Amino acid sequence: MTIAHMKTFPRASLAHLPTPLEPMPRLSAHLNGPPLYVKRDDCTGLAMGGNKARQIEYYLGEALAQGADTVLITGAVQSNFVRQVAAGACKLGLNCHVQLENRVADMPAAYHESGNVLLNRIFGATIHHFPVGEDEAAADRNLEKIAREVEAAGGRPYIIPLGADHPPLGAVGYMDAAGEILDQARGMGVGIGAFVTASGSAVTHAGLLTGLRHRGCDLPVAGICVRRDAVQQSARVLARCRDLERLAGLPARITESDVWTTDAYLGPSYGKPTPQMFEAVRLAARLEGLLVDPVYTGKVFAGAIGLVRDGTFSGEKAVVVLHTGGTPALFGYAHLFEDGWDG
Ligand SMILES: Cc1ncc(COP(=O)(O)O)c(C=O)c1O
């Protein structure tokens, strides 16, 4: 069984694909390391772009196939996933309930009102608040409760679950992305040496890694932890890869040695700033005209920069950094970028 014969899944067309694969010559020269490239998944189009568009194509594809009329999703207050689902639901004529978890304590008003929250309102999503921030099972249970209420009112709900105890359907989108990047690099004559991606729910990381390995590509994928420590995250990535192989009807090929995560760029916790993140936001913006966010891509770029500086990435082969989006969250975190933030 090869990837060409893997199981197929219903898919709603929501993303602008393929996204560009671009060199970052000024950042590469600044670091005096290998050529750095950026995969512009911040340009997937749907409601200001981001990685979740690829994932949502499969979730909402399944929702439509099941005859659902309402989609439910849970995430952090400034979740990009929630915002893109709210947009995708509008595009497909579905109602949308979003549950916002209070994952980051002591945040100013803009965090609760601007950025992704503002966009959720514009998309007309029904917003629920969930006070707990670090209990995936409890968040999913509450979403299930809201779904039962939707059902009682005559609706046909479809839940996009958060926890890792559900098949990682959205990761199929990143199996596709793996093929897309390999094709683009081949077409551009770029020899890739390694990939760098965010590792949060691990759906993106697992999809990319599984998509590469099942195409016979054994290049390393550095997963930059944005949510939990490397020990927990590696276990999660491996489990998600195996769940994905099972879901896709592929043989089990991913092993522990394929999974690489680092929590050196996470800082105190999810959504909390680090000095390396601030430097990455500044360098990406001022050398490449790229916007990265404080929660995900700022830490991912910090990771890519750190791994060049410590010599982990060297030589002539390209390092491809996955830009997974998240830029609307900048407005929710505006307080981090007041006068003097850049030293
Ligand atoms: C902008 C952005 N990048 C990366 C991630 C992490 O992706 P994943 O949850 O698939 O690990 C997220 C997830 O919320 C995100 O919003």
The ligand as a MOL file (V3000), in Angstrom:
LIG
                    3D

  0  0  0     0  0            999 V3000
M  V30 BEGIN CTAB
M  V30 COUNTS 16 16 0 0 0
M  V30 BEGIN ATOM
M  V30 1 C -0.8450 29.9510 13.3620 0
M  V30 2 C -0.7270 28.5640 13.8720 0
M  V30 3 N 0.4140 27.9050 13.6780 0
M  V30 4 C 0.5920 26.6550 14.1380 0
M  V30 5 C -0.3890 26.0020 14.8500 0
M  V30 6 C -0.1190 24.6320 15.3570 0
M  V30 7 O -0.6450 23.6760 14.5020 0
M  V30 8 P -1.1140 22.2900 15.0640 0
M  V30 9 O -2.2020 22.5490 16.0650 0
M  V30 10 O -1.5910 21.5390 13.8790 0
M  V30 11 O 0.0580 21.6500 15.7450 0
M  V30 12 C -1.5990 26.6420 15.0830 0
M  V30 13 C -2.6420 25.9650 15.8540 0
M  V30 14 O -3.5070 26.4490 16.4290 0
M  V30 15 C -1.7730 27.9570 14.5780 0
M  V30 16 O -2.9140 28.6270 14.7770 0
M  V30 END ATOM
M  V30 BEGIN BOND
M  V30 1 1 1 2
M  V30 2 1 2 3
M  V30 3 2 2 15
M  V30 4 2 3 4
M  V30 5 1 4 5
M  V30 6 1 5 6
M  V30 7 2 5 12
M  V30 8 1 6 7
M  V30 9 1 7 8
M  V30 10 2 8 9
M  V30 11 1 8 10
M  V30 12 1 8 11
M  V30 13 1 12 13
M  V30 14 1 12 15
M  V30 15 2 13 14
M  V30 16 1 15 16
M  V30 END BOND
M  V30 END CTAB
M  END
